[in-house]
Amino acid sequence: MRRAQSEDRLARLWEEHRCALYPDGFRGVDIEGVELILLDADVAGLVRQELDGGLDDSGIAVLWACIAGLDKVVPLINSEYCASYFARLRTLAKLAAARHIPTAT
């Protein structure tokens, strides 16, 4: 995917996510040691930072840690809406992180 297409997709998905309501009943919920609302807030802040000009090295490291957390919890969520909410969040995080993977030469 070309960089411009990737940026457009990230921006569109971010707007969709911003309009989505946080899943009812999942505030303060922790799955396998991962606090869902904090994960949501962390990824949201990092995606916003990426869209506003890019992440620094520490932001990239935190983003990858968030992706690991999302990979861990999404399959364990038993609510359809909550699972789709966090799956979209995982896609956002992966799109933002993909910009920082060196291309093969």
Backbone hydrogen bonds in HBPLUS format (Angstrom, degrees):
<---DONOR---> <-ACCEPTOR-->    atom                        ^
c    i                          cat <-CA-CA->   ^        H-A-AA   ^      H-
h    n   atom  resd res      DA  || num        DHA   H-A  angle D-A-AA Bond
n    s   type  num  typ     dist DA aas  dist angle  dist       angle   num
A0006-SER N   A0002-ARG O   2.93 MM   4  6.20 158.0  1.98 155.4 162.6     1
A0007-GLU N   A0003-ARG O   2.83 MM   4  6.10 157.2  1.88 153.6 159.4     2
A0008-ASP N   A0004-ALA O   2.95 MM   4  6.17 159.2  1.99 147.6 153.1     3
A0009-ARG N   A0005-GLN O   2.89 MM   4  6.09 160.8  1.92 149.6 155.1     4
A0010-LEU N   A0006-SER O   2.91 MM   4  6.10 159.6  1.95 148.3 154.1     5
A0011-ALA N   A0007-GLU O   2.93 MM   4  6.12 163.7  1.96 149.4 153.8     6
A0012-ARG N   A0008-ASP O   2.88 MM   4  6.09 162.8  1.91 152.8 157.5     7
A0013-LEU N   A0009-ARG O   2.91 MM   4  6.00 168.3  1.93 152.1 155.7     8
A0014-TRP N   A0010-LEU O   2.87 MM   4  5.94 150.2  1.96 145.8 154.6     9
A0015-GLU N   A0011-ALA O   3.06 MM   4  6.30 157.6  2.11 145.9 150.7    10
A0016-GLU N   A0012-ARG O   3.06 MM   4  6.35 156.6  2.12 147.3 153.9    11
A0017-HIS N   A0013-LEU O   2.89 MM   4  6.10 157.7  1.94 147.1 153.3    12
A0018-ARG N   A0014-TRP O   2.84 MM   4  6.07 158.7  1.89 152.7 158.6    13
A0019-CYS N   A0015-GLU O   3.24 MM   4  6.41 142.7  2.38 141.4 149.5    14
A0020-ALA N   A0017-HIS O   3.05 MM   3  5.12 145.2  2.17 102.2 112.7    15
A0026-PHE N   A0023-PRO O   3.25 MM   3  5.79 150.3  2.34 138.2 135.9    16
A0036-LEU N   A0029-VAL O   3.04 MM   7  6.04 158.4  2.09 163.9 170.1    17
A0031-ILE N   A0034-VAL O   2.92 MM   3  5.16 159.0  1.96 141.0 139.7    18
A0034-VAL N   A0031-ILE O   2.87 MM   3  5.16 156.6  1.93 113.0 121.0    19
A0039-LEU N   A0035-GLU O   3.02 MM   4  6.24 154.9  2.09 154.0 162.0    20
A0040-ASP N   A0036-LEU O   2.92 MM   4  6.17 158.6  1.96 153.5 159.0    21
A0041-ALA N   A0037-ILE O   2.99 MM   4  6.19 160.6  2.03 141.4 146.5    22
A0042-ASP N   A0038-LEU O   2.82 MM   4  5.99 162.7  1.85 150.3 155.3    23
A0043-VAL N   A0039-LEU O   2.99 MM   4  6.14 173.4  1.99 152.9 154.8    24
A0044-ALA N   A0040-ASP O   2.93 MM   4  6.03 162.0  1.97 149.1 155.0    25
A0045-GLY N   A0041-ALA O   2.99 MM   4  6.14 164.5  2.01 149.5 153.2    26
A0046-LEU N   A0042-ASP O   3.00 MM   4  6.22 157.9  2.05 150.6 157.0    27
A0047-VAL N   A0043-VAL O   2.82 MM   4  5.98 162.3  1.85 158.0 162.3    28
A0048-ARG N   A0044-ALA O   2.97 MM   4  6.09 164.4  1.99 149.8 154.5    29
A0049-GLN N   A0045-GLY O   2.97 MM   4  6.13 155.5  2.03 141.3 148.3    30
A0050-GLU N   A0046-LEU O   2.89 MM   4  6.12 153.8  1.96 144.6 151.8    31
A0051-LEU N   A0047-VAL O   2.89 MM   4  6.16 159.8  1.93 153.5 158.6    32
A0052-ASP N   A0048-ARG O   2.90 MM   4  6.09 139.7  2.06 142.9 154.5    33
A0054-GLY N   A0049-GLN O   3.07 MM   5  5.89 152.0  2.15 138.8 139.3    34
A0053-GLY N   A0050-GLU O   3.35 MM   3  5.51 166.1  2.37 105.4 108.8    35
A0060-ILE N   A0056-ASP O   2.95 MM   4  6.25 155.7  2.01 156.9 164.2    36
A0061-ALA N   A0057-ASP O   3.04 MM   4  6.28 156.1  2.10 145.4 151.6    37
A0062-VAL N   A0058-SER O   2.96 MM   4  6.23 159.1  2.01 149.2 154.5    38
A0063-LEU N   A0059-GLY O   2.87 MM   4  6.05 156.6  1.92 146.3 153.4    39
A0064-TRP N   A0060-ILE O   2.98 MM   4  6.27 157.6  2.03 150.1 155.0    40
A0065-ALA N   A0061-ALA O   3.06 MM   4  6.34 149.7  2.16 142.8 151.3    41
A0066-CYS N   A0062-VAL O   2.89 MM   4  6.20 150.2  1.97 149.4 158.0    42
A0067-ILE N   A0063-LEU O   2.92 MM   4  6.25 152.8  2.00 149.1 156.7    43
A0068-ALA N   A0064-TRP O   3.04 MM   4  6.31 155.5  2.10 143.7 149.7    44
A0069-GLY N   A0065-ALA O   3.02 MM   4  6.34 152.8  2.09 143.7 151.1    45
A0070-LEU N   A0066-CYS O   2.81 MM   4  6.13 157.4  1.86 153.4 159.7    46
A0071-ASP N   A0067-ILE O   2.79 MM   4  6.01 160.4  1.83 153.5 159.0    47
A0072-LYS N   A0068-ALA O   3.09 MM   4  6.24 139.4  2.26 137.5 148.0    48
A0072-LYS N   A0069-GLY O   3.17 MM   3  5.06 125.0  2.48  91.3 105.4    49
A0073-VAL N   A0069-GLY O   2.97 MM   4  6.26 155.9  2.03 151.0 156.8    50
A0074-VAL N   A0070-LEU O   2.96 MM   4  5.67 168.8  1.97 151.3 155.0    51
A0076-LEU N   A0073-VAL O   2.81 MM   3  5.19 143.1  1.94 115.1 127.2    52
A0077-ILE N   A0074-VAL O   3.32 MM   3  5.50 162.0  2.35 109.2 114.2    53
A0083-ALA N   A0079-SER O   2.79 MM   4  5.87 162.6  1.82 156.0 161.4    54
A0084-SER N   A0080-GLU O   2.97 MM   4  6.18 157.3  2.02 147.5 153.4    55
A0085-TYR N   A0081-TYR O   2.85 MM   4  6.07 154.2  1.92 151.6 159.5    56
A0086-PHE N   A0082-CYS O   2.96 MM   4  6.20 167.0  1.98 155.1 157.0    57
A0087-ALA N   A0083-ALA O   2.84 MM   4  5.93 140.4  2.00 140.6 152.5    58
A0088-ARG N   A0084-SER O   2.97 MM   4  6.09 155.2  2.03 142.7 148.3    59
A0089-LEU N   A0085-TYR O   3.05 MM   4  6.35 152.6  2.13 139.6 147.8    60
A0090-ARG N   A0086-PHE O   2.90 MM   4  6.07 149.0  2.00 137.3 145.2    61
A0091-THR N   A0087-ALA O   2.97 MM   4  6.28 153.2  2.04 144.9 151.9    62
A0092-LEU N   A0088-ARG O   2.88 MM   4  6.21 159.3  1.92 152.7 158.3    63
A0093-ALA N   A0089-LEU O   2.93 MM   4  6.20 163.1  1.95 149.7 154.0    64
A0094-LYS N   A0090-ARG O   2.90 MM   4  6.12 160.1  1.94 150.3 155.8    65
A0095-LEU N   A0091-THR O   2.87 MM   4  6.08 155.1  1.94 150.9 157.7    66
A0096-ALA N   A0092-LEU O   2.95 MM   4  6.22 162.3  1.98 154.2 158.9    67
A0097-ALA N   A0093-ALA O   2.87 MM   4  6.05 156.4  1.92 147.7 155.0    68
A0098-ALA N   A0094-LYS O   2.85 MM   4  5.88 146.8  1.96 142.5 151.0    69
A0100-HIS N   A0097-ALA O   2.83 MM   3  5.48 162.3  1.86 121.4 127.6    70
A0101-ILE N   A0098-ALA O   3.34 MM   3  5.36 168.8  2.36 109.4 108.6    71
